[in-house]
Amino acid sequence: MADDPYSVLGVAKTASQGDIKKAYRKLAKELHPDLNPGDKTAEERFKKISAAYHLLDDPDLRARYDRGEIDASGAERPEQAFYRHYAETEGGERYHSAAGYQDFADMSDVFADLFGGRGQGGGRRGLRGQDLRYRLEVAFLDAAKGAKRRVTMPDGKALDLSIPAGTRDGGILRLKGQGGAGIGGEPPGDALVEIAVKPHAHFKREADDILLDLPITIDEAVLGGKVEVPTLGGRVKMTLPKGTSSGQVLRLKGKGIAAAGRPAGDLRVTIKVVMPKEIDQDLESFMQKWRAEHAYDPRTVFGAEA
């Protein structure tokens, strides 16, 4: 019999869902097989905390466990005995009662729902295996471009996982038949892998567009020209118009997310004019002369009232 899931995770039965998740993540970081290669003890403990978490993380399963309807492994508990209580009515007739239900036929319907019904020969069908949930952190570029990863599932099984291009943060990948074993000849459950996309140092995502802040020099802003821009597929040359201002957005078509079944997004480049770290005498003198001859006020857009 599996250990009590609350004890396995070291939390009280009154623990919130957030406390349960926090306890699991702390233990998982310590015991994950990828971090403890060859450590069978850590591997077994990882299996136990994963099984406990996947039971308690599901509010329905947790409630059923707390009510005693399923055991710590998530399996249905055996049918409980039901007794007929007979009582004599004033007319000498008898009536039947089964734990508050009208008759035993009603209870048969309940068990048909729980156990998949009974065949004509009286044999009970089995139960489909439990779905197992797993959270996988992936790099921003792997989620954007697609990748293959070998992952260790909660039961210790290693699987090759294909991450489709354009996978979003919080997306669920379903691995058919890789969940808990079925009972009585029924098929196994699935493995549900939730993807957590790590932030990127420079790229951000909006729908299928990629957003990038591009720093340029003051002379590039004034004179324009070709500048290198990082993209998901590597660096490319982009034409910078003369007189480009900070905050201006330039668009590179088709350089965003290229997911199957939908048009590729764009790379939206927001220009940031960056001044030199030190203003030398030449630059200062030039700008003083230029301002004296070409002064302009870009703040007239605010109007007199502003």
Phi, psi and chi 1 to 4 in degrees:
 res  aa     phi    psi   chi1   chi2   chi3   chi4
   1 MET       -  138.7  178.8  178.8  -64.4      -
   2 ALA   -69.6  152.0      -      -      -      -
   3 ASP   -69.3  157.4  -63.6  -27.6      -      -
   4 ASP   -59.0  124.4  173.0   62.4      -      -
   5 PRO   -63.6  -32.8   20.7  -32.1      -      -
   6 TYR   -63.8  -42.4  -66.8  101.3      -      -
   7 SER   -66.8  -38.6  -60.8      -      -      -
   8 VAL   -60.8  -40.4  170.7      -      -      -
   9 LEU   -88.2   -9.1  -66.3  177.3      -      -
  10 GLY    72.2   35.7      -      -      -      -
  11 VAL  -123.9  160.4  -63.4      -      -      -
  12 ALA   -79.4  159.4      -      -      -      -
  13 LYS   -66.2  -17.6  -69.8 -169.0  175.3 -177.5
  14 THR   -92.3    5.9   55.5      -      -      -
  15 ALA   -60.6  143.8      -      -      -      -
  16 SER   -74.9  165.2   67.3      -      -      -
  17 GLN   -61.6  -34.6  -66.1  -60.6  119.4      -
  18 GLY   -66.2  -39.6      -      -      -      -
  19 ASP   -66.1  -37.4  -71.0  -21.8      -      -
  20 ILE   -65.2  -44.6  -71.4  170.7      -      -
  21 LYS   -64.4  -40.7  179.9  173.0  -71.1 -171.7
  22 LYS   -62.8  -43.1 -176.3  177.4  179.0 -179.4
  23 ALA   -65.2  -41.2      -      -      -      -
  24 TYR   -64.0  -46.2  167.7   69.9      -      -
  25 ARG   -63.1  -38.3  -72.6 -175.6  176.5  177.4
  26 LYS   -62.5  -45.5 -179.8  175.8 -178.0  -66.3
  27 LEU   -70.4  -38.4  -69.7  169.8      -      -
  28 ALA   -62.9  -37.2      -      -      -      -
  29 LYS   -65.3  -31.3  -72.4  179.9  179.9  178.7
  30 GLU   -79.5  -33.0  -62.9  174.0    1.4      -
  31 LEU  -111.5   -3.4  -59.2  170.4      -      -
  32 HIS   -56.6  133.8 -163.4  -75.8      -      -
  33 PRO   -56.4  -31.4  -26.3   34.8      -      -
  34 ASP   -66.2  -23.7  -69.1  -12.8      -      -
  35 LEU   -97.1   -9.3  -58.3  178.2      -      -
  36 ASN  -132.7   59.5  -60.8  -85.2      -      -
  37 PRO   -59.3  128.9   20.4  -30.9      -      -
  38 GLY    83.0   -3.6      -      -      -      -
  39 ASP   -90.2   96.7 -171.8  -22.9      -      -
  40 LYS   -65.6  -35.5  -66.1  -62.1 -177.9 -177.1
  41 THR   -63.5  -45.4  -59.1      -      -      -
  42 ALA   -64.0  -38.4      -      -      -      -
  43 GLU   -63.0  -43.4 -177.9  177.3  -24.8      -
  44 GLU   -66.4  -40.6  -72.4  -56.6  -45.7      -
  45 ARG   -66.4  -36.1  -73.8 -167.1   61.1 -161.2
  46 PHE   -62.7  -40.5  179.1   74.3      -      -
  47 LYS   -61.8  -41.3  -68.8  179.6 -177.4  179.1
  48 LYS   -68.1  -44.8  -74.0 -175.6  177.6 -178.4
  49 ILE   -69.0  -31.7   65.2  166.3      -      -
  50 SER   -67.0  -45.1  -63.6      -      -      -
  51 ALA   -63.5  -41.4      -      -      -      -
  52 ALA   -63.9  -43.2      -      -      -      -
  53 TYR   -65.8  -42.9  174.3   67.4      -      -
  54 HIS   -67.1  -21.6  -68.2  -58.2      -      -
  55 LEU   -80.6  -48.2 -171.8  147.5      -      -
  56 LEU   -77.8  -22.4  -63.2 -177.8      -      -
  57 ASP   -73.3  -22.1 -174.9   51.6      -      -
  58 ASP   -91.8  112.1 -172.9  -47.6      -      -
  59 PRO   -56.2  -37.2  -25.2   34.8      -      -
  60 ASP   -68.0  -45.6  -68.0  -25.8      -      -
  61 LEU   -65.0  -39.6  -70.9  178.2      -      -
  62 ARG   -62.3  -43.6 -179.1 -178.8  179.4 -177.1
  63 ALA   -63.9  -38.8      -      -      -      -
  64 ARG   -68.2  -37.3  -65.3 -174.4   66.7 -163.3
  65 TYR   -65.0  -44.6  174.1   76.7      -      -
  66 ASP   -62.6  -31.0  -70.3  -16.5      -      -
  67 ARG   -83.1   -6.5  -68.1 -165.6  -61.2  -95.0
  68 GLY    83.8   14.8      -      -      -      -
  69 GLU   -80.9  -27.6  -64.1  174.0    7.0      -
  70 ILE  -131.0  158.2   58.4  176.1      -      -
  71 ASP   -93.0 -175.9   62.5   21.2      -      -
  72 ALA   -65.8  -18.1      -      -      -      -
  73 SER   -86.6   -5.1   68.7      -      -      -
  74 GLY    90.1    1.8      -      -      -      -
  75 ALA   -82.9  147.1      -      -      -      -
  76 GLU   -62.2  140.8  -57.6  -76.6   -9.9      -
  77 ARG   -77.0  155.2  -65.2 -172.0 -174.9  -83.6
  78 PRO   -57.5  151.6  -21.0   31.9      -      -
  79 GLU   -58.7  139.0  -61.8  176.6   27.8      -
  80 GLN   -88.6  155.4  -60.1 -178.5    7.2      -
  81 ALA   -69.2  142.2      -      -      -      -
  82 PHE  -120.7  139.6  -67.9   91.0      -      -
  83 TYR  -119.2  142.2  -59.1   93.9      -      -
  84 ARG   -88.3  132.0  -71.6 -170.8  176.9 -174.5
  85 HIS  -110.2  123.9  -57.8  -80.2      -      -
  86 TYR  -105.1  139.9  -60.8   96.2      -      -
  87 ALA  -140.7  143.3      -      -      -      -
  88 GLU   -86.5  128.4  -64.0  -70.6  -25.3      -
  89 THR   -87.6  171.8   65.6      -      -      -
  90 GLU   -62.9  -29.1  -71.3 -176.1    0.5      -
  91 GLY   -87.4    4.9      -      -      -      -
  92 GLY    84.6    4.4      -      -      -      -
  93 GLU   -85.2  156.6  -63.7  178.3   -9.3      -
  94 ARG  -110.5  148.4  -64.1  175.3 -179.8  -90.3
  95 TYR  -127.5  157.9   71.6   91.6      -      -
  96 HIS  -111.6  149.0  -46.5  -54.7      -      -
  97 SER  -142.3  139.2  175.5      -      -      -
  98 ALA  -128.6   93.7      -      -      -      -
  99 ALA    49.4   45.0      -      -      -      -
 100 GLY    91.1   -5.3      -      -      -      -
 101 TYR   -92.1  159.0  -70.6   82.8      -      -
 102 GLN   -65.2  -43.6  -67.7 -179.1   -7.9      -
 103 ASP  -157.5  174.5   54.9   33.5      -      -
 104 PHE   -68.8  -25.4 -165.9   76.4      -      -
 105 ALA   -62.3  -36.3      -      -      -      -
 106 ASP   -61.5  -40.1  -69.1  -25.2      -      -
 107 MET   -65.9  -31.8  -63.5  -52.0  -61.3      -
 108 SER   -62.3  -37.7  -62.3      -      -      -
 109 ASP   -64.7  -39.6  -67.7  -21.1      -      -
 110 VAL   -61.3  -46.6  173.3      -      -      -
 111 PHE   -70.6  -25.8  -77.0  114.3      -      -
 112 ALA   -63.9  -39.3      -      -      -      -
 113 ASP   -66.7  -41.2  -69.7  -21.3      -      -
 114 LEU   -72.0  -41.5  -70.3  176.0      -      -
 115 PHE  -112.3   11.2  -65.7  100.6      -      -
 116 GLY    85.8   10.3      -      -      -      -
 117 GLY    89.2  173.2      -      -      -      -
 118 ARG  -119.0  139.9  -62.3  178.6 -178.7  -87.3
 119 GLY   -73.1  170.5      -      -      -      -
 120 GLN   -64.2  -25.4  -66.7 -176.8   -6.7      -
 121 GLY   -84.2    3.0      -      -      -      -
 122 GLY    91.5   -4.1      -      -      -      -
 123 GLY   -80.8  140.9      -      -      -      -
 124 ARG   -89.1  135.6 -175.7 -169.2  -54.6  154.5
 125 ARG   -72.1  160.7  -66.3 -154.8  -57.3  -92.5
 126 GLY   -84.4 -165.0      -      -      -      -
 127 LEU  -121.8  137.7  -67.2  171.2      -      -
 128 ARG   -63.4  146.2  177.2 -176.5  175.3  -85.7
 129 GLY   -64.1  155.3      -      -      -      -
 130 GLN   -73.2  138.3 -178.9 -177.2    2.9      -
 131 ASP   -71.3  137.9  -71.9  -15.8      -      -
 132 LEU  -108.7  138.1  -60.7 -179.7      -      -
 133 ARG  -109.1  143.5  -69.9  174.4  172.1   80.9
 134 TYR  -146.3  142.8 -173.5   68.6      -      -
 135 ARG  -112.3  128.8 -175.4  174.3 -177.4  -88.6
 136 LEU  -126.0  123.3  176.8   65.9      -      -
 137 GLU   -85.4  132.4  -72.5 -169.3  -16.2      -
 138 VAL  -130.5  153.5  -59.8      -      -      -
 139 ALA   -68.3  151.6      -      -      -      -
 140 PHE   -54.2  -46.7 -176.5   94.7      -      -
 141 LEU   -67.5  -34.2  -67.3  179.2      -      -
 142 ASP   -64.3  -41.5  -74.3  -15.1      -      -
 143 ALA   -68.8  -37.6      -      -      -      -
 144 ALA   -72.3  -44.0      -      -      -      -
 145 LYS   -97.9  -15.2  -61.5  163.6   59.1  178.3
 146 GLY    91.1  148.5      -      -      -      -
 147 ALA  -164.5  168.0      -      -      -      -
 148 LYS  -116.6  133.8  -68.4 -172.6  179.7  -65.5
 149 ARG  -132.9  142.6  -67.8  -81.2  -62.7  -83.4
 150 ARG   -95.3  122.7  170.4  156.0  -73.8 -162.5
 151 VAL  -122.1  153.0  -62.6      -      -      -
 152 THR  -100.9  118.4  -57.7      -      -      -
 153 MET   -76.7  167.6  -57.2  -53.2  -66.2      -
 154 PRO   -56.6  -27.6  -27.9   36.3      -      -
 155 ASP   -88.1    7.7   61.3   -3.3      -      -
 156 GLY    91.0   -5.1      -      -      -      -
 157 LYS   -76.4  135.4 -176.5 -169.9  -57.4 -178.2
 158 ALA   -92.9  130.6      -      -      -      -
 159 LEU  -131.1  147.7  -65.0  175.0      -      -
 160 ASP   -89.9  121.5  -70.4  -37.0      -      -
 161 LEU  -114.3  129.4  178.7   66.5      -      -
 162 SER   -95.8  120.9  -67.9      -      -      -
 163 ILE   -98.6  111.0  -58.5  169.9      -      -
 164 PRO   -65.7  149.0  -16.3   29.7      -      -
 165 ALA   -59.8  135.0      -      -      -      -
 166 GLY    89.3    9.9      -      -      -      -
 167 THR   -62.0  132.0  -63.5      -      -      -
 168 ARG   -93.1  158.6  -59.9  179.4 -175.0  -82.7
 169 ASP   -62.1  129.3 -177.4   58.7      -      -
 170 GLY    88.7   -4.0      -      -      -      -
 171 GLY   -66.2  150.7      -      -      -      -
 172 ILE  -111.6  125.6  -56.9  -67.2      -      -
 173 LEU  -102.7  128.1  -57.3 -177.1      -      -
 174 ARG  -103.3  122.6 -179.4 -178.9  -68.0  -89.8
 175 LEU  -104.2  104.2  -56.7  179.6      -      -
 176 LYS   -63.1  132.4  -62.9  -71.1  -71.1 -176.2
 177 GLY    75.5    9.4      -      -      -      -
 178 GLN  -105.0   16.6  -60.5  -62.8  -25.5      -
 179 GLY   -95.3 -151.3      -      -      -      -
 180 GLY   -68.6  154.3      -      -      -      -
 181 ALA   -68.6  144.8      -      -      -      -
 182 GLY   -77.0  165.8      -      -      -      -
 183 ILE  -116.0  136.0  -61.2  173.8      -      -
 184 GLY    67.3   36.0      -      -      -      -
 185 GLY    86.3   -1.6      -      -      -      -
 186 GLU   -76.8  157.3  -69.7  -63.1  -57.7      -
 187 PRO   -71.0  159.2   24.7  -34.4      -      -
 188 PRO   -71.7  163.3   27.1  -34.8      -      -
 189 GLY   -77.6 -173.1      -      -      -      -
 190 ASP  -108.3  160.8  -59.7  -25.4      -      -
 191 ALA   -99.9  125.1      -      -      -      -
 192 LEU  -108.3  111.9  -53.6  177.3      -      -
 193 VAL  -104.0  113.0 -177.5      -      -      -
 194 GLU   -86.2  128.0  179.2 -175.7   -5.0      -
 195 ILE   -93.2  126.5  -60.1  -61.3      -      -
 196 ALA  -111.4  110.9      -      -      -      -
 197 VAL   -87.1  124.4  179.9      -      -      -
 198 LYS   -73.9  145.9  -62.2  177.3 -176.2  177.7
 199 PRO   -64.6  153.4  -17.4   29.2      -      -
 200 HIS  -103.6  151.8 -169.4  -85.7      -      -
 201 ALA   -65.0  -30.8      -      -      -      -
 202 HIS  -127.0  -32.5  -53.1  -64.6      -      -
 203 PHE   -91.2  146.3  -65.2  132.0      -      -
 204 LYS  -130.8  159.8  -67.2 -177.8 -179.8  177.6
 205 ARG  -117.7  138.3  178.6  175.2  178.7  174.7
 206 GLU  -138.0  108.4 -174.0  174.4  -69.6      -
 207 ALA    56.5 -122.9      -      -      -      -
 208 ASP  -103.5    9.0  -79.2  -18.2      -      -
 209 ASP   -89.6  148.4  -74.0   -7.2      -      -
 210 ILE  -106.8  133.3  -65.2  -64.9      -      -
 211 LEU  -106.6  138.0  -47.6 -177.3      -      -
 212 LEU  -143.9  131.9  172.1   71.1      -      -
 213 ASP   -90.1  124.9  -70.7  -18.5      -      -
 214 LEU  -113.9  114.1 -178.2   70.7      -      -
 215 PRO   -77.7  136.8   23.5  -27.6      -      -
 216 ILE  -132.5  162.3   64.1  171.2      -      -
 217 THR   -84.8  165.5   62.7      -      -      -
 218 ILE   -63.5  -37.2 -174.1  172.7      -      -
 219 ASP   -71.2  -34.4   54.8  -66.2      -      -
 220 GLU   -64.6  -38.5  -71.9  172.3  -27.4      -
 221 ALA   -63.7  -40.6      -      -      -      -
 222 VAL   -76.2  -48.1  172.7      -      -      -
 223 LEU   -91.1  -20.4  -57.7  174.8      -      -
 224 GLY    72.1 -167.1      -      -      -      -
 225 GLY   128.7 -169.1      -      -      -      -
 226 LYS   -92.9  131.6  -62.5  -78.7 -171.5  179.7
 227 VAL  -130.0  152.0  -67.4      -      -      -
 228 GLU   -83.8  137.3  -82.9 -163.6  -14.4      -
 229 VAL  -128.9  127.8  179.4      -      -      -
 230 PRO   -72.8  139.1   23.9  -30.4      -      -
 231 THR  -130.8  177.3   73.6      -      -      -
 232 LEU   -60.8  -29.2  -63.8 -180.0      -      -
 233 GLY  -100.0    7.3      -      -      -      -
 234 GLY   119.9 -179.1      -      -      -      -
 235 ARG   -79.2  141.9  -68.1  178.3  176.6  -90.5
 236 VAL  -133.8  162.9  -60.1      -      -      -
 237 LYS   -89.9  135.8  -68.3  -77.0 -170.6  178.4
 238 MET  -126.9  139.8 -178.5 -179.1   75.4      -
 239 THR   -83.6  125.0  -60.7      -      -      -
 240 LEU  -101.4  118.9 -160.2   64.2      -      -
 241 PRO   -66.9  153.9  -17.3   30.3      -      -
 242 LYS   -61.8  140.6  -70.6 -177.5  179.1 -179.7
 243 GLY    74.1   27.3      -      -      -      -
 244 THR   -68.0  134.3  -60.9      -      -      -
 245 SER  -103.7  157.1  -62.4      -      -      -
 246 SER   -61.4  138.1 -110.3      -      -      -
 247 GLY    92.6  -14.9      -      -      -      -
 248 GLN   -67.8  139.6 -171.2  170.4  -17.9      -
 249 VAL  -110.3  123.3  178.2      -      -      -
 250 LEU  -109.4  146.0  -55.8  178.2      -      -
 251 ARG  -118.6  128.8 -172.3 -178.6  -64.9  -95.9
 252 LEU  -105.9  108.2  -64.6  179.7      -      -
 253 LYS   -64.6  136.0  -63.8  -72.0  -70.6 -177.0
 254 GLY    74.5    7.5      -      -      -      -
 255 LYS   -99.7   16.6  -66.2  -62.3 -176.3 -179.0
 256 GLY   -98.7 -143.3      -      -      -      -
 257 ILE   -73.7  129.6  -59.4  -71.4      -      -
 258 ALA  -113.0   84.9      -      -      -      -
 259 ALA   -95.4  150.1      -      -      -      -
 260 ALA   -63.4  136.4      -      -      -      -
 261 GLY    87.2    1.6      -      -      -      -
 262 ARG  -148.8  156.7   55.6 -177.0 -170.4  -99.1
 263 PRO   -62.8  149.6  -19.1   30.5      -      -
 264 ALA   -66.7  142.4      -      -      -      -
 265 GLY   -77.5 -177.7      -      -      -      -
 266 ASP  -111.8  164.6  -59.3  -27.3      -      -
 267 LEU   -99.9  118.5  176.6   66.0      -      -
 268 ARG  -102.9  113.5  -74.0  151.3   49.4 -170.3
 269 VAL  -103.7  116.8 -179.0      -      -      -
 270 THR   -96.7  123.4  -59.9      -      -      -
 271 ILE   -80.0  134.8  -60.0  -60.0      -      -
 272 LYS  -126.6  108.0  -57.3  -69.4 -175.8 -176.5
 273 VAL   -76.7  122.3  178.1      -      -      -
 274 VAL  -111.9  124.0  178.4      -      -      -
 275 MET   -75.4  156.0  -62.6  -64.0  -66.5      -
 276 PRO   -63.9  154.0   20.1  -30.4      -      -
 277 LYS   -62.0  -33.9  -69.1 -177.5  178.7 -180.0
 278 GLU  -127.8  134.5  -64.8 -177.0    5.5      -
 279 ILE   -92.3  108.6  -55.1  -61.8      -      -
 280 ASP   -82.3  174.5   61.3   22.6      -      -
 281 GLN   -64.6  -38.2 -173.3   61.5   47.3      -
 282 ASP   -60.8  -47.3  -71.4  -17.0      -      -
 283 LEU   -66.4  -41.8  178.9   58.9      -      -
 284 GLU   -63.3  -44.9 -175.4  175.2   -8.6      -
 285 SER   -64.4  -43.4  -61.2      -      -      -
 286 PHE   -60.3  -45.9  171.7   78.8      -      -
 287 MET   -68.1  -35.3  -66.5  -51.8  -58.9      -
 288 GLN   -62.7  -44.6  -73.4  175.3  -15.7      -
 289 LYS   -65.4  -42.2 -178.2  175.6 -175.5  -61.2
 290 TRP   -65.6  -42.3 -172.1   91.4      -      -
 291 ARG   -64.1  -37.0 -178.4  165.0   60.7 -177.5
 292 ALA   -64.6  -28.6      -      -      -      -
 293 GLU  -102.7  -21.1  -61.7  175.2   -2.7      -
 294 HIS  -134.9   28.8  -55.6  -78.5      -      -
 295 ALA   -56.8  142.9      -      -      -      -
 296 TYR  -148.2  159.9   70.5  104.7      -      -
 297 ASP  -123.4  102.4 -176.0    2.3      -      -
 298 PRO   -73.4   -8.9   28.1  -33.8      -      -
 299 ARG   -88.4    6.1  -68.7  175.4  -70.5  -78.7
 300 THR   -66.4  -14.5   55.4      -      -      -
 301 VAL   -63.7  -21.1  -65.6      -      -      -
 302 PHE   -76.0  -22.5  -64.3  138.8      -      -
 303 GLY    79.7  173.1      -      -      -      -
 304 ALA   -69.6  -35.6      -      -      -      -
 305 GLU   -68.7  -30.9  -66.2 -178.6   -1.4      -
 306 ALA   -76.5      -      -      -      -      -
